[in-house]
Structures are given as C-alpha cells and as structure tokens.
Amino acid sequence: MRFVTYNMLDLTLSPNSIHEANRQRRVIDIIRSLEPDVIAVQELKSPPASAARLAAELAERAGLTCTVPTNGSARTVHAVAVGDNTVHTALLWRPSLTPLPHTFRTYSPAVHHDGGWRGIGYGSMVRLAFHIDGRPITFASYHAPAYGRHRRIDQAEAVLAAVTRPHDLALIGSDFNSIGAARTNGADYDPDPYTGRPWWPDLVHQCHEPTHPSQRHRADRRPAQVWEAGGLHDVAAASRSPWKATTGHWPTCPYSTRGIARRIDTIHATRPVLPAVRSLTVIDTPVTRATSDHLPVTVDLNPRKLTTTPGDPAEP
C-alpha cells in the first residue's frame, strides 16, 4: 500500500487566474498519478467554515474520499483540521478502505476572526485509523507552525501523544517546518542547511541560537528530537533512503533564492511499521517542481510485514 504526504501550496479550487487554475489542476493530476491508498495533504486554503467542503471537493476530483461516518448516526464528517492561517490539513483515501470512526480526531488552534494571532503559523493535525489487511493502521496529516520555535516543540509533544497513544501502528505525513534529528552511521541524516551561511532575519524562526547570529548558527532540531525520542521515527532515515530535499526549488522562496535546499516534508512512523517499509521516494520531476514549493513524498508498505498483533485502536 502507498502513503503520500503533499503540501499543495494554498490550494483553493477557486483560482483567481488562468495560470493558477492550471497549477491547481496539475496538483490534482499529480495526486491521481501517485495512486495513493492514503494521502496527507497540507495547505488547503479557505475560510475555516468552508474547509470541509474544500477537502471533499479535492477528494472527489482526485478519485478519493475524505468522508468519515459517525458512530450510531447517519451523519458524516470530513477528515480535515482547520489551521490558523486559513490553510488546513486533511486526509484523503481510496473509497475501498474502511475507516474506524472512533479513531477520528482533529487538532486545531484557536482561530481568531477579529485578527488577533491569526496567521502566525498554521499548526493543525487530523488523525484517522483504517482496517488494512486485517490490521488497524493510524494515519495523520500535520502542518507544523511556520513561526515560533518553542511552539513547534510544544506541538511536537502534543502530536506525538495523539498519534502514538494507543496506536501501535501509525504513520504521519507532515510539513514539519524543521530540520530532522534522525541519525544514521553516527551522523545527522539531514545536513544542517544554515551553518556556515550568512545570517538573515528569517533564521530566528529556524535556528537554535537566534540571538547570537554568526557563522556558528545551527538548525533547531528539537521538535524532531521530541518525535525520535518519543517513538515516531523518520522513515527516510530508518529505511536508509537517499537524502533528497523537498524544498528549495521554488523561485520566489527566500530559502531558494539563497541556495538553501531543505527536507522538511517528512513521513514518520512508529517502530512496528518500519519493517513493512519497502521504499520511500521524493517525487522530484519538472511537473512537481513547477506545481508547488514542496515536493510530494511517498512510502510504499507491505502490510504483511507489520510486527504487532492485530487489534483495534482504543478510544483516544
């Protein structure tokens, strides 16, 4: 089976230009071409009240669904979590999968319609488990805050608990907005993209010592350290996949213009999932580079190699 994560760059499905309409059409074509069983998407862009409708429309156009039945009721809900900058996260899946409604949860910040703190950095997650090959597997889509290093750390702890307790088999796709902390062969899997480069003010959101800018500033890996220490493991590093940036190609991105390529789109999983990983791929093509400032990431799994006893996730 295939799990995908994809930041779609402010996808509205009601574009204000022909150029943007063509771009958004290509986003949907990419999703279709990847043939995901489950896909975690970030940056659905709409007013909070219409986020569910937007997710449902995207799912329909991509040949997927995002509709969750509710226990003991004919009412359904959509697997979308509202963010705080009019951009939201969602889970979509092929219609033949069976969702487990009692595992469905969304985690969203307070949305201030009067201005307030709205727009300071996204931060939402949606979670849902499915019966796959006789086993319950939990999937989640997360968009970490773009700003606020300590906020990212705190959210990393909350997301960790939401995804791993009590779900033995779990995967989460995210725009993590931080550099990874996994290590392979005694070294960081993700190289530090900031050390040795000139300081510029945006690095206060990304570096461990933002009050002491110098050539010695370094990436703040603490959000990723929370996940690694708490049992959510970076699948790319664990599977020893070749390192590949997921951002740094978009012409107007301030990191791209400085020649900084980063891998901030990740798939993490609990340890019992790792033996089932067949491959992880960053989809880097001319089309994906021209369609979003983030590249999609896929992981292919063999569910028969999952290592836990079949069961049903308990009520969260």
C-alpha positions as CSV (number, residue, x, y, z in Angstrom):
1,M,0.0,0.0,0.0
2,R,1.1,3.6,-0.5
3,F,1.0,6.6,1.8
4,V,1.8,10.0,0.5
5,T,2.3,13.5,2.0
6,Y,2.0,16.6,-0.1
7,N,1.9,20.4,0.7
8,M,-0.1,21.8,-2.2
9,L,0.7,25.5,-1.9
10,D,-2.5,27.3,-1.0
11,L,-4.9,25.1,-3.0
12,T,-8.3,26.7,-3.2
13,L,-10.0,25.1,-6.2
14,S,-11.4,28.6,-6.9
15,P,-8.3,30.2,-8.5
16,N,-8.2,33.8,-9.4
17,S,-6.2,33.4,-12.7
18,I,-5.8,31.0,-15.6
19,H,-2.2,30.4,-14.5
20,E,-3.3,29.4,-11.0
21,A,-6.2,27.3,-12.4
22,N,-3.7,25.3,-14.5
23,R,-1.4,24.9,-11.5
24,Q,-4.1,23.6,-9.3
25,R,-5.3,21.2,-12.0
26,R,-1.8,19.8,-12.1
27,V,-1.8,19.3,-8.3
28,I,-4.8,17.1,-8.7
29,D,-3.2,15.3,-11.7
30,I,-0.2,14.6,-9.5
31,I,-2.3,13.2,-6.7
32,R,-4.1,10.9,-9.2
33,S,-0.8,9.8,-10.8
34,L,0.7,8.8,-7.4
35,E,-2.2,6.4,-6.8
36,P,-2.2,6.8,-3.0
37,D,-4.1,4.5,-0.7
38,V,-4.0,7.3,1.8
39,I,-2.6,10.8,1.3
40,A,-1.9,13.5,3.9
41,V,-2.3,17.0,2.4
42,Q,-1.4,20.4,3.7
43,E,-2.3,23.9,2.7
44,L,-5.9,23.5,1.7
45,K,-6.7,27.3,1.6
46,S,-10.1,28.6,2.5
47,P,-12.1,30.4,5.3
48,P,-12.4,27.9,8.2
49,A,-16.2,27.5,7.6
50,S,-15.6,26.1,4.1
51,A,-12.6,23.9,4.8
52,A,-14.6,20.6,4.9
53,R,-16.3,21.4,1.6
54,L,-12.9,22.2,0.0
55,A,-11.5,18.9,1.2
56,A,-14.5,17.0,-0.1
57,E,-14.2,18.6,-3.5
58,L,-10.5,17.9,-3.7
59,A,-11.1,14.2,-2.8
60,E,-13.8,13.9,-5.4
61,R,-11.6,15.4,-8.2
62,A,-8.7,13.1,-7.2
63,G,-10.9,10.0,-7.2
64,L,-10.6,9.6,-3.4
65,T,-12.8,10.3,-0.4
66,C,-12.4,12.1,2.9
67,T,-15.8,11.2,4.4
68,V,-16.0,9.6,7.9
69,P,-19.2,8.0,9.2
70,T,-20.0,8.8,12.8
71,N,-20.8,6.1,15.2
72,G,-24.5,5.4,15.7
73,S,-25.6,8.1,13.2
74,A,-26.2,8.7,9.6
75,R,-24.3,11.9,9.8
76,T,-20.8,12.1,8.3
77,V,-17.9,14.4,8.8
78,H,-14.8,15.2,6.6
79,A,-11.3,14.4,7.7
80,V,-10.0,18.0,7.7
81,A,-8.4,20.0,10.5
82,V,-8.7,23.8,10.4
83,G,-5.4,25.8,10.7
84,D,-4.9,29.3,11.9
85,N,-3.8,31.0,8.6
86,T,-6.8,29.9,6.5
87,V,-4.7,26.8,5.5
88,H,-5.8,23.4,6.6
89,T,-4.7,19.8,6.7
90,A,-6.7,16.8,5.5
91,L,-6.6,13.0,4.9
92,L,-7.9,11.5,1.7
93,W,-8.1,7.8,0.9
94,R,-9.3,5.4,-1.7
95,P,-13.0,4.6,-1.2
96,S,-12.5,0.9,-0.7
97,L,-10.7,1.4,2.6
98,T,-12.6,1.0,5.9
99,P,-12.2,3.9,8.3
100,L,-12.6,3.4,12.1
101,P,-14.8,6.4,13.1
102,H,-13.9,6.2,16.8
103,T,-10.3,7.0,16.0
104,F,-11.1,10.2,14.1
105,R,-9.7,13.4,15.8
106,T,-8.8,16.8,14.7
107,Y,-6.4,19.2,16.4
108,S,-6.7,22.8,15.6
109,P,-5.5,26.1,17.1
110,A,-7.9,28.8,18.1
111,V,-9.0,30.8,15.0
112,H,-9.4,34.5,15.7
113,H,-11.8,36.1,13.3
114,D,-11.1,39.6,14.7
115,G,-7.5,39.5,13.7
116,G,-5.7,38.5,16.9
117,W,-3.0,36.0,16.4
118,R,-4.4,34.6,13.2
119,G,-1.8,33.9,10.6
120,I,1.2,33.2,12.9
121,G,1.9,29.8,11.7
122,Y,-0.7,27.1,10.8
123,G,-0.4,24.2,13.2
124,S,-3.2,21.6,12.7
125,M,-3.5,17.9,12.5
126,V,-6.1,15.3,11.6
127,R,-5.9,11.6,12.6
128,L,-7.8,8.5,11.5
129,A,-7.3,4.8,11.5
130,F,-8.3,2.2,8.9
131,H,-8.6,-1.6,8.7
132,I,-5.9,-2.6,6.3
133,D,-5.1,-6.3,5.6
134,G,-6.9,-7.2,8.8
135,R,-5.0,-4.7,11.0
136,P,-5.8,-1.2,12.2
137,I,-3.3,1.4,11.0
138,T,-3.5,5.0,12.1
139,F,-2.6,7.8,9.6
140,A,-2.3,11.5,10.3
141,S,-1.6,14.8,8.4
142,Y,0.2,17.6,10.2
143,H,1.3,21.1,9.4
144,A,3.8,22.4,11.9
145,P,3.9,26.1,12.8
146,A,6.0,28.2,10.4
147,Y,6.9,30.6,13.2
148,G,7.7,30.0,16.9
149,R,10.5,27.5,17.7
150,H,9.1,26.8,21.1
151,R,5.6,26.5,19.8
152,R,6.8,23.8,17.3
153,I,8.4,21.9,20.2
154,D,5.2,22.0,22.3
155,Q,3.1,21.0,19.3
156,A,5.5,18.1,18.6
157,E,4.8,16.7,22.0
158,A,1.1,17.0,21.6
159,V,1.1,15.4,18.1
160,L,3.4,12.6,19.4
161,A,0.8,11.7,22.1
162,A,-2.1,11.9,19.7
163,V,-0.5,9.7,17.1
164,T,1.2,7.1,19.3
165,R,-1.2,6.6,22.2
166,P,-2.6,4.0,22.0
167,H,-1.9,3.4,18.3
168,D,0.8,0.8,17.8
169,L,0.8,1.1,14.0
170,A,0.9,4.7,13.0
171,L,2.2,6.9,10.2
172,I,2.1,10.7,9.9
173,G,2.9,12.9,6.9
174,S,3.8,16.4,7.6
175,D,5.2,19.7,6.5
176,F,7.4,19.7,9.6
177,N,8.9,23.2,9.2
178,S,12.0,22.0,11.0
179,I,15.2,20.0,10.2
180,G,15.2,16.3,11.2
181,A,17.0,14.8,14.1
182,A,17.5,11.2,12.9
183,R,21.0,9.8,12.8
184,T,22.5,7.2,10.5
185,N,26.0,5.8,10.8
186,G,26.7,8.2,13.7
187,A,25.9,11.3,11.7
188,D,22.8,13.5,11.2
189,Y,20.7,12.2,8.3
190,D,19.7,15.8,7.4
191,P,22.7,18.1,6.9
192,D,22.4,21.5,8.6
193,P,21.4,23.9,5.9
194,Y,22.1,27.1,7.9
195,T,25.6,26.6,9.5
196,G,28.3,28.5,7.6
197,R,25.8,30.6,5.6
198,P,25.2,34.3,6.1
199,W,22.7,35.2,8.7
200,W,19.4,36.8,7.7
201,P,16.5,37.7,10.0
202,D,14.2,34.8,8.9
203,L,16.6,32.4,10.6
204,V,15.3,33.5,14.0
205,H,12.4,31.0,13.3
206,Q,14.8,28.1,12.4
207,C,18.0,28.3,14.4
208,H,18.8,27.2,17.9
209,E,20.7,30.4,18.9
210,P,18.8,33.2,17.1
211,T,20.1,35.9,19.5
212,H,23.7,35.2,18.6
213,P,23.8,35.4,14.8
214,S,27.2,34.3,13.4
215,Q,28.7,31.7,11.1
216,R,28.1,29.2,14.0
217,H,24.3,29.4,14.0
218,R,22.7,26.0,13.6
219,A,19.4,24.4,12.9
220,D,17.0,23.9,15.8
221,R,16.4,20.1,15.7
222,R,14.5,19.9,19.0
223,P,11.0,19.4,17.5
224,A,12.3,16.4,15.6
225,Q,14.2,15.2,18.7
226,V,10.9,15.0,20.5
227,W,9.4,12.7,17.9
228,E,12.5,10.5,17.6
229,A,12.8,10.1,21.4
230,G,9.1,9.5,21.8
231,G,8.8,6.8,19.2
232,L,7.9,8.5,16.0
233,H,10.8,7.7,13.6
234,D,11.8,9.4,10.4
235,V,11.1,6.7,7.7
236,A,13.6,8.2,5.2
237,A,16.4,7.8,7.7
238,A,15.2,4.5,9.1
239,S,14.9,2.9,5.7
240,R,18.3,4.5,4.7
241,S,16.8,6.1,1.7
242,P,19.0,8.5,-0.2
243,W,18.7,12.0,1.2
244,K,16.6,14.3,-1.0
245,A,15.5,17.9,-0.4
246,T,11.7,18.6,-0.6
247,T,12.0,22.4,-0.8
248,G,14.5,24.8,-2.3
249,H,13.3,24.7,-5.9
250,W,10.6,27.4,-5.8
251,P,11.9,30.6,-7.5
252,T,10.3,33.1,-5.0
253,C,11.0,31.2,-1.8
254,P,13.6,33.2,0.3
255,Y,15.4,30.0,1.1
256,S,15.6,29.0,-2.6
257,T,17.0,32.4,-3.6
258,R,19.8,31.8,-1.0
259,G,20.6,28.4,-2.4
260,I,19.2,26.6,0.7
261,A,17.6,23.2,0.0
262,R,15.8,21.5,2.9
263,R,13.9,18.3,3.6
264,I,11.0,19.5,5.7
265,D,8.3,17.3,4.2
266,T,8.5,14.0,6.1
267,I,6.8,10.7,6.9
268,H,7.3,9.4,10.4
269,A,6.1,6.1,11.8
270,T,6.0,4.1,14.9
271,R,8.7,1.4,15.2
272,P,6.4,-1.6,14.4
273,V,5.7,0.0,11.0
274,L,9.3,0.2,9.9
275,P,9.9,-3.5,8.9
276,A,7.0,-3.1,6.5
277,V,8.6,-0.1,4.6
278,R,9.5,-1.2,1.1
279,S,10.6,2.2,-0.3
280,L,10.4,6.0,0.3
281,T,10.6,8.4,-2.6
282,V,10.6,12.1,-3.0
283,I,8.8,12.8,-6.3
284,D,11.1,15.3,-7.9
285,T,10.1,15.9,-11.5
286,P,9.7,19.1,-13.7
287,V,6.0,18.9,-13.1
288,T,6.2,18.6,-9.3
289,R,8.8,21.4,-9.2
290,A,6.5,23.7,-11.2
291,T,3.4,22.9,-9.3
292,S,4.2,23.5,-5.6
293,D,7.0,24.8,-3.4
294,H,7.1,21.4,-1.7
295,L,7.7,18.1,-3.4
296,P,5.4,15.1,-2.5
297,V,6.8,12.2,-0.6
298,T,5.6,8.6,-0.9
299,V,6.2,5.5,1.2
300,D,5.3,2.0,0.0
301,L,4.4,-0.6,2.6
302,N,4.0,-4.3,2.8
303,P,1.2,-4.7,5.4
304,R,2.0,-8.3,5.9
305,K,5.4,-7.4,7.5
306,L,3.8,-5.3,10.3
307,T,5.1,-6.6,13.6
308,T,2.2,-6.1,16.1
309,T,-0.7,-8.3,16.9
310,P,-3.9,-7.4,15.1
311,G,-6.3,-5.4,17.1
312,D,-8.5,-2.3,17.2
313,P,-7.1,1.1,18.5
314,A,-8.8,2.0,21.7
315,E,-10.9,5.1,22.2
316,P,-8.5,8.1,22.4
